[in-house]
Structure formats: C-alpha cells, structure tokens
Amino acid sequence: MTQTKRPRGRPKSQFSESSAGTMQSLDRALGVLTTVARQEGVNLTDLSLSLGIPTATTHRILTTLQKREFVRFDEERQDWTIGIEAYRTGVAYLKRTNLADAGRPVMRRLMEQTGETANLAVPDGAEVVFIGQVETGNPIRAFFPPGSRTPMHASGIGKALLAALSEERRLALLKGAGLQGFTANTHVTPRALFEDLEQTAARGWSFDRNERYDGMSCIGAAIFNDRGEPCAGVSISGPSSRFSDARLPEFGRAVAQAAAQITHLIAGHDAEVTG
C-alpha cells in the first residue's frame, strides 16, 4: 500500500495573491483581526502559523492595527488581544441594527417555512408588546396590531421570555401582575405555569394552545441581546387545528432557529438551539 507523504513546512496560506476583486493586504489584515478577536490572547508565532502568513508580515499587520487601537500587545504575557477600537466598531454596528429591521427578513422566511403568521414582541414588565408581524396568506390567521399587549403567562413569546429569566426575576414579575385567566387552558397557578416553563427551557421553545384565545395556538422562542439577556421574542401563531401534535417539533425547531438568527444579527453571537 502506498503511503501519502505529509507536506512539510508552513501550511498553505488562506490568502491568495490571485483572489479576484480583493486587496490581499487588507484581506490579510482583516483575517488577523478576526482571528485575534476569537481568542483571549495569541502569540505572534501561533497566529502566523494558523493563518499561513510569514511571521514578519503578521507582525507588521499587528503593529499597524495596534496604532489604530484595533489590537493591543500585552507586554507581560507577550501576546496579542483585541483592542478598544474593535469594540467601538462593534458597538456602532449594534446601534444601527434595529431589532424590527433585523427581524423582518427572518420572520418572512419563518412564515414561508411554516405557513403561519410570524410575530415579533418585546417585554414590558409582565407583558409583551408586539412590534412586528408578517402575515400568512391563509384566509384564517392570527393578527396582532403593532402596540398590542398580552400578559406573559398567556403568550407564546411571553412564556419563552419567562423561561429564559432567572427564577428570582420571574417570581418578581409574576407576583406583581398575577395570573389572570382568559380561557379554560390559561395557567392560573404558579405550579402549572412553572411546569410549562421547565418544558419550554428544556426544548428551547414555548407552546400556547388556546391559553389566550380559544381556537388559537402559538409557538415562541426568546431572542437575546449582546449581554446574553432575553430582550425580545419571535413566534408563529394561527388556528389550533393547524398546530397538530405531529407538526409541533417541526414548528418548534423553526421558531427556535429564527430566534437564534435574530440573536446573531442584533447581538453578534449565537444562542443555543435545542430540539
């Protein structure tokens, strides 16, 4: 059997001189910057080897970025870390990434994928306020005008947010608001609600069947900000007859994935999606 010889020397660079439409020096610098950003600290040799760029070239890139404060050099540890200017740039992106604007294309895909109306809401005390919706073309559909409110304990998005909160914060909200009943299926006791929230946290999405309105169902998932805090939620809603037990896992995964996508757009990191 013929053995394949392993190549020796420096790994092939991911940066090509013939990359059409790109400026190689800038491409290399951005590659260095993003690699440093993903690590708590990296020395020059390791960075050079991981990117396949000569050490001298890597050092020139780093010192240039250092002058602009995109990276900094730790004299004591002799390694490179991300700088304050990179943080300022990231904050500028977050400021211009409006939740409703970022969420709309994701919501549209969610509506097309599931065939149900997609909703976006934010918390306000123990209630959620709807700020966006992409309606399905089905003749029978849910409709929540922007600005409409509903208690968290009787809402798909609300229950997703409650499940993502600490127990202390959750109890404080519910004690002040109470558990009002709307239908025979509304959770009006802490025990019933908390059992539901445990299931929601375990699978990554909530389910509201006829809890706010008879004949209407909703599946929701939490959206997180850059500090990892639940700041909004996305859901699908429609007639309970279309939310069969067989379709719930498929719908739940789709909503959880949509929430994770919006989290990535507004916060710059991914939320864990469970099935």
N, C-alpha and C positions, 0 to 999 in steps of 0.2 A: 504494500500500500504506500503510495507516495504522500509524504507529509508536506503540507503547505508551510513555507517559511514565513515566520512572522517578520514584518517590516521593522527595521531598526531606525533609531533616531527620533527626531521630533515628530509628533503627529501632524498630519496634513492640516493646514490652516483652513478654517471655515470661511475665510475671507479670500475671494478670488479676484485676481487682477482683471479678469475679463467679465466681471459681473456687469451686465448691461444696465445702463441707467442709474448706476450708483457711484458715489465717490468713495473710493476704497479707504482713504484716511479717515473720513467721517464715519464710515461703516465700522471700521476697527475701533474707533474711539467709543462709539455707542455700544459696541459689543463688550468692551472693557467695563464701561459704566454699568451696564445691566448685570454683568457677572459679579462685580463688586457689590451691587445692591442686593443680590440674592444671598450674600454671606455676611456673617458677623465680622469677619476680618480675614483677609487673604494676603499672603506674602507675594512678592514680585515673581519669584520662580514658579510657584504653583499657578499663578494667574497666567503667566506666559505659556506654560506647558498646556494648560487646559484650553487655551484659545488657539494654540499653534502659531503664536506671534513671537518673533525674536525678543529676547529679554530687553535689549536696548530700545527697541521700538515701543514695547509695552511701557517701559519707564518714561519715555518721552510723552506718551499719551497720558499717563498718570500725572506727571508734573504739570502738564497743560490743564488737565481737569482740576488739579489742586489749585492752580492760580485762580480759577473761576469758582472755587469752593464746591465743586460737584463731588469731589472726594477729599479725604484727609488722610494724612500719614501719622500713625501712632509711633512716636519715637521709642517708647518703652517696649512695646510689643513687636515693633518692626513689621507692621502690616498695614494694609490699606482698608479703609472703611468708607461708607457713603458720607457725603458732605451736606451741609445745610442748604446749599443752593438746589440740590436734587430734591430736598424736602419742599422747598418753596415752589419748585416747578410742579411737583405732585399736588400740592395744595391748590395751585391755580387751576389744575385740571378738575379737581373735585368741586371747586366753586362753580365752574361752568357746566358741570354735568348735572343738570336738573333731573330730579327723580322722575317726574312725569314724562319729560322728553326722552330720557334713557329707557324708561319702561315701555313706551308705546310700541316700538317695533317688536319687542319681546312678547308683549301682550297680544299683538296681532298674530304672531306665529302660534301662540298658545291657543287662541281662538280657532285658528285654522286647523290645528292639530287635533283639538278635542271636539270642535263643533259647538262649543258653548261660550257664552259671554265671558270675557275676561275683565277683571276689576282690579283697581289699584287703590289702596287706602292707607292712611297714616293714623297713628294713635293720638287721641286727645283725652287724657285722663283715662277713665274706664270705658271709653267709647272709641270707635274707629270712624274716621271721616273719609268718605270716598272722594278721590281727586281725579280719577280717570277710569274710562271704560271703553272697551272695544266690543261692540255688539255682534252677536252671531246673526246670520241671515235666516235662522229658523223662525217661523212665524210665532211660536210661543217661546218667549225668552225673558230673562231677568233684566230689570232696568233699575239702576241706582243713579239718580242725577248727581252731578258733582256738588259736594257740600252736604249731601245727606249723611245721616249718622245712624249708628246702631250700637247697642251695648256689646262689649267684647264677648261676654259669656254666651251670647246668642248669635255669633257671627263666625264664619269660617276663618276669615282673616284675624278676627279678634282672638279666637282660641289659639291660632298659630302663634300670635304675639304673646299671649299669656303663657303658653308652654315654653317659650324661649326666655322668659323672665325668671329672676331668682324667686324663690318661694316667699321671701320677705316682701319684695316689691309686689308680687302677685296678690298676697294677702292684703296689703295696704290698699291697693286699688279696689279690690272686691268688697272690703269692709265698708269703704266709703260709699260705694254705689249700690250694693245689694245685688240680689239675683232675681230680677223680675221675670215672671213667667209670661210668655207670649203664645205658646201653643202647649199641647199636652206633652211635647217632646223637649221643651226647654229644660235645661239643667237648672233647677231652683234650689239645690242643696250643694254645699261645698264638696261633699263626698262624691256625688255623681259627677260634678264638674272636674274635680281633680283626677278622678279615674280616667276621664276622657282626655285630659291634658297629658297624663302619663303616656297614653297610647299615641297621642299626637307627637310628643317629643321622641318617642321610640322610632316611629316610622318616618318622621320628617314632614308630615302634612296633616292638616286637620280635616274633619268631616262634619258637616252640619246637615242633617237630614230633618227637614220640617221643624227646625228649632226656632226659627224667627217667623217664618211664614209657612202655613200648611201647603204642602204640594211643591215646595221649592227646596232644593239642596245646593250645597256649596262645598268646595274643597279649597283650602287655603294653605299658604306657606309664608314664613317670615322672611323679610329682607333685612340685611344687617348693614350698619354703617362702617366707617373705617376704624372704629374702636371695637368692633365686634358686638355692638348693641343692636337689638331689634328696633328698627326705625320705621318700618312700613310692612306691607304685606300685599301679595298678589293672590288672586283666586279665580276660579271659574264657578259660575252659577247657572242654574236652569231648573226645569221641571224635574221633580224627583223620579219620574218614570224613565228618564234618560240616564239616571245615575244608578244603574243596576249594580249589584254586588260584583258581578263579573268584570265590570269596567272600572271599578274603584281603584285597583292597583295601578292600572294604566293612567288614569286621570291623575292620581296622586303623584306618580313619578313625573308626569309632565309639568304639573304645577310646581313641584319642588325644584325641578331643573330650571324653570322660568325664574323662580325666586333667586336661585344661585347665579343665574346670568345677570340679573339686575344688580345683585350684590356686587358682582365683579365690576360692572360698569360704573357704579357710584362710589365703590369703596376701594377698588383696586386689588381685592383678594377674593378668593373663592370661599363659599360656605359649603360645609359638608352636606351632601345629599344622600339620604338613606332611602331605601326602598321598602 
